[in-house]
């Protein structure tokens, strides 16, 4: 009982601190706008999200941009996971050429800015390969995030106990079958939390694709600001949308973690 009371008190204090921080930020924004003589026009923002015409809902430019952002993020996330896993397996393989290629890719991607990589793909590779802005954006994000996902996968695989490998070999499983049926299922549970953080970074990094005129959420916001001069309203709205996306992704992965944990515990308790 005392432990529950202490937990409730701690939670209440954390909520109070969060609300106090929000209040302080709101006061600072209001104070700054007064100093600048800025007039707020929040009532104009909903029209850029949704509009109603003749009883029908129509998506505004911000919602259209959000859909593009989600599409880019989803495709890039899948490709980044595949690239990361393949790179991790190459680094752990017995092939010298495979290890060299994996290390070259990792060091090149991780030691150059994402913006430079986007420009390189768009201005150099895109004309050669004849690919669109959208495809360029997806590939740039996938290769960038895949480099970091590779190290996450590698650490998860290396963390598996050596006895798991020996048990698989004693059963006559090949290296590929060992990875598929023994190592990777256990590694995925270990790497899911850090992969979540990487996925959230991908959502935020996707804003950079607006630099090559991909009409994602950020690009739509820039267009609205240029047309209406609603600088603070638009950028605060975009920040709130990105925040909601990150929180929703964190919640989704937390539910997946609980589901995997419950399945793992059930399998462990089976006679």
Secondary structure, 3 states (H helix, E strand, C coil): CHHHHHHHHHHHHHHHHHHHHHHHHHHHHHHHHHHHCCCCCHHHCHHHCEEEECCEEEECHHHHHHHHHHHHHHHHHHHHHHHHHHHHHHHCCCCHHHHHHHHHHHHHHHCCCHHHHHHHHHHHHHHHHCCCHHHHHHHHHHHHHHHHHHHHHHHHHHCCCHHHHHHHHHCCCCHHHHHHHHHHHHHHHHHHHHHHHHHHHHHHHHHHHHHHCCCCHHHHHHHHHHHHCCHHHHHHHHHHHHHHHHHHHHHHHHHHHHHHHHHHHHHHHCC
